[in-house]
Amino acid sequence: MASISGGNRMKKVSVVLIGYTLVLSAVIGVVAALFLAIVHFSTDFIWEKLPRSLHEPSLYPLIIGIIGGLLVGLIQTKLGAFPYTMHENMAEFRKTGRIEYKNRLWKTILAAWVILSFGASLGPEAALVGMVGAMITWLVEHLRINLASKEELVNLGIGAMMSVIFLAPFNGVVQDIEHKNPVERKLPSWLRYLLSIVASFCALASFVLVKHLLPLPESIFGIRLSDHSIWNWQNLIFALPVIILGVCFAFYFNGLETLVKRGLRFVQNKWVLALIGGISIGLLGMVSSYFLFSGEHQLIEMSSEVTTYSWLFLLLIALGKPLLAAICVNTGWKGGLIFPAIFASSVMGYVVTWPLDGHIGFLLTIFVAASCSRIVGSPLLTSSILLFVFPLQFFPFILLTSFLVSPKRVRELLHKETKS
C-alpha cells in the first residue's frame, strides 16, 4: 500500500510540476523576446537612424560611447554593480537555490538595456539569466508547492532561458548534467530531464512566436547542412594543428580579461572606469562596427562578406573584439562573453584556415569548437550551442573536439557520473 501511495504521490507531483513548467516556460520565452526586441529597437535608433539623420558625423561613435559611459557610471554609483554576470547569478543560485528579486529586478533590466544599447561588445545571456531567475523566483515563491519543487522550477527556468538565448533545446539538460545543482534531488533523473526538455521546447516555442511578430534580425542559430563533402584525409590532417591554434586563441581570449583586470586595478573610481569602457567602445567603433555589440547578428553579415576583407583586417577584428569585451566587463559594462567568443573565434578561424588547402567550413568549425570549449569551460554546453551554428554533419567533430580540448572537465563529468 505504501508503494502504491508513493507512486500516486509521485504522479501527482509530476503532473503539477509539468503544468507549472509549461506556464513558466511560456512566460520566459515571451520575456526574452520582448527584452531583446527593446534592445534591438534602441540599438537601431542609436546606431543607425540617429547618425543618418545627423549626416554620419565622424566622431559619432565616440560621442555615444562617452554618453554610455556616463550612464553606466551613474548606474554603478547610484544603483550598484548591475547587471550581475552569469557566473555571479549561477553562484548565487547554487548557494541559495534562488535568485534575489526584491529591489533588484528593475535595476538589472535598466542596466542591461543601457549597456547593450550603447554598443558594449557583450551578449545578453548574463542579464537575461539574472532577469528570468529573479522573475521565476518571485513567481514560484508565491505558488503553493513545497520548497524542493520551487527550487526545481527556478533551476528549470534558468535552463530554459539558456535554451532560448542560444535556440538550443537541450541546454537545460546539459546544465543539469554538467553542474552540481543546489536542489536536493527528490525527483528521479528521468523526470528532471523530461521537465527540462519540456521547459526548453515550451520557452523556445513562445520565444519564436513572439519573435516572428516583431521585426527582429535573423539569428545565426538554425539547423543547416553543408553542400560539400568533408570526408577526406586532407581535412583530418589539417584538423590537429587547427585544434591547437584554437586552444591558443582561447588562451589569448581568457588571458586578456586577466591582463585588463590587472591593468585597471589601480582605478577605483567607478565613473572613470565606466568612461574608459565607453571611450574604448567609441574609438574601436570608429574603426569598425564589428567591434561593437555581441556579434551574433554580425556573424551572418561577416560570413557573407568575409572574402571582401583583407587578411589583416580580419586579424584586427579577431584580436580586437576580445580586447574590447575584456575592457567592457572590467569597467562596469557587464554582460555575457559567449556570443563575442563565438564571433571572435569564427573570424580568427577564417584567418587561420585561409591559407590551408582544405574544407574551410569544416576546419573553421573545428577551430571554433576548440576555442569556445576552452573559453566557456563547458564541452557539452559549447557543443549544444554550436550544433545550431554550423552544419549538422559537423556535430560529431564538434563534440569530439570539445571533449578533446577539455580533458580535465571530462574527468570531472565521469567522476560525477560514477559517484551518482
HELIX and SHEET records of a PDB file:
HELIX    1   1 ALA A    2  ASP A   44  1                                  43    
HELIX    2   2 PHE A   45  LYS A   49  3                                   5    
HELIX    3   3 LEU A   50  SER A   53  1                                   4    
HELIX    4   4 TYR A   60  LYS A   78  1                                  19    
HELIX    5   5 MET A   86  THR A   96  1                                  11    
HELIX    6   6 LEU A  105  SER A  117  1                                  13    
HELIX    7   7 GLU A  125  VAL A  140  1                                  16    
HELIX    8   8 LEU A  147  ILE A  165  1                                  19    
HELIX    9   9 ASN A  171  GLU A  178  1                                   8    
HELIX   10  10 SER A  189  LEU A  213  1                                  25    
HELIX   11  11 TRP A  233  GLY A  263  1                                  31    
HELIX   12  12 LYS A  270  VAL A  287  1                                  18    
HELIX   13  13 SER A  289  PHE A  291  5                                   3    
HELIX   14  14 GLN A  298  GLU A  305  1                                   8    
HELIX   15  15 VAL A  306  THR A  308  5                                   3    
HELIX   16  16 TRP A  311  VAL A  329  1                                  19    
HELIX   17  17 ILE A  338  THR A  353  1                                  16    
HELIX   18  18 ILE A  360  VAL A  376  1                                  17    
HELIX   19  19 PRO A  379  LEU A  386  1                                   8    
HELIX   20  20 LEU A  392  PHE A  394  5                                   3    
HELIX   21  21 PHE A  395  LEU A  404  1                                  10    
HELIX   22  22 PRO A  407  LYS A  419  1                                  13    
END                                                                             
